[in-house]
Amino acid sequence: MGTGILLLLFVAAFALGAGCLSDTIAKDTSAGELHTHYEYADSWSPGFGCYSHLDGYVYNAGNTTIPGVQLNFNLVNSKTNAIRDSRLVFIGPVAPGETRSYETILDGECTQDYRVEPAFL
């Protein structure tokens, strides 16, 4: 009896989370000598609900240190173009040839389709 209830709860949790699971999407963008590569995927967990996990790196292809590098990531609803969540990621100074990694989580809703849009600040 207990195993049947546990199995039913597992199937229900999987069915509720299935709408917000997706393949990993990789993107690249640049602003002058700064380049960033990032990947994100929609996920689900009991603690967070539906969210997009994003990780990547910034690379300085120039000859001078770029101080105070910041990235802003917006989680945008693909149908309405409304911003659901936004995160500012502080990278700090990036020396010539240096690569700095980052990661963040953007909060979404399980029933929506999103894309991530980055911007250097």
C-alpha positions in Angstrom: 0.0 0.0 0.0 2.8 2.5 1.0 4.8 1.7 -2.2 1.7 2.4 -4.4 1.2 5.8 -2.8 4.9 6.6 -3.2 4.8 5.6 -6.8 1.7 7.7 -7.4 3.4 10.7 -5.8 6.5 10.2 -7.9 4.5 10.0 -11.2 2.5 13.1 -10.2 5.7 15.1 -9.4 7.2 14.0 -12.7 4.1 15.0 -14.7 3.9 18.4 -13.0 7.6 19.1 -13.7 7.7 17.7 -17.2 6.4 21.0 -18.7 9.4 22.9 -17.6 12.2 20.5 -18.5 14.1 21.3 -21.7 17.3 20.6 -23.5 20.4 22.7 -22.8 20.7 25.8 -25.0 24.1 27.3 -25.7 24.7 30.9 -26.8 27.6 33.3 -27.4 27.5 37.1 -27.3 30.1 39.9 -27.3 30.6 43.6 -26.6 33.9 44.9 -27.9 36.7 42.8 -26.6 34.5 41.0 -24.1 32.9 37.7 -25.1 30.6 35.4 -23.1 29.5 31.9 -23.7 26.6 30.6 -21.6 24.3 27.6 -21.4 21.0 27.3 -19.8 18.3 24.7 -19.3 14.9 24.7 -17.6 14.7 22.5 -14.6 12.4 21.7 -11.7 13.0 20.9 -8.1 10.7 20.7 -5.0 12.5 23.6 -3.4 12.7 26.0 -6.4 9.8 24.9 -8.6 10.5 25.7 -12.2 13.7 27.6 -12.9 16.4 28.1 -15.5 19.9 27.2 -14.5 22.5 29.3 -16.3 26.3 28.9 -16.3 29.0 30.3 -18.5 32.2 32.3 -18.8 33.5 35.7 -19.9 36.7 36.1 -21.9 38.7 39.3 -22.5 40.1 39.1 -26.0 41.6 42.6 -25.8 45.0 44.0 -24.6 43.8 45.9 -21.6 42.0 45.0 -18.3 38.3 45.7 -18.4 37.2 46.9 -14.9 33.9 46.2 -13.2 32.4 43.7 -15.7 28.8 42.9 -15.1 26.3 40.8 -17.0 22.5 41.2 -16.8 20.4 38.1 -17.7 16.7 38.4 -18.3 14.3 35.4 -18.4 11.9 36.5 -21.1 8.5 34.9 -21.9 8.7 33.7 -25.5 5.0 34.4 -26.2 4.5 37.8 -24.5 8.1 39.1 -24.4 7.5 40.0 -20.8 10.5 39.7 -18.4 9.8 37.1 -15.8 13.0 37.4 -13.8 16.3 39.2 -14.0 19.7 38.7 -12.5 22.8 40.9 -12.3 26.0 38.9 -12.2 29.1 40.8 -11.1 32.2 39.5 -12.7 34.7 42.1 -11.6 37.9 43.1 -13.5 38.9 40.8 -16.4 42.5 41.0 -17.5 43.7 40.5 -21.1 43.4 36.8 -22.0 41.6 36.0 -18.8 38.5 33.8 -18.5 36.1 34.2 -15.6 33.2 31.7 -14.9 29.8 32.5 -13.5 26.4 30.8 -12.8 23.0 31.9 -11.7 19.4 30.8 -11.5 16.4 32.5 -13.0 12.9 31.9 -11.6 10.2 30.8 -14.0 6.8 29.3 -14.1 6.2 25.7 -15.2 3.5 26.4 -17.8 5.5 29.0 -19.8 8.2 28.9 -22.5 11.2 31.2 -21.9 14.4 32.4 -23.5 17.4 34.0 -21.8 18.7 37.4 -23.0 22.1 38.7 -21.8 23.5 42.2 -21.7 26.9 43.6 -20.7 26.8 46.5 -18.3 
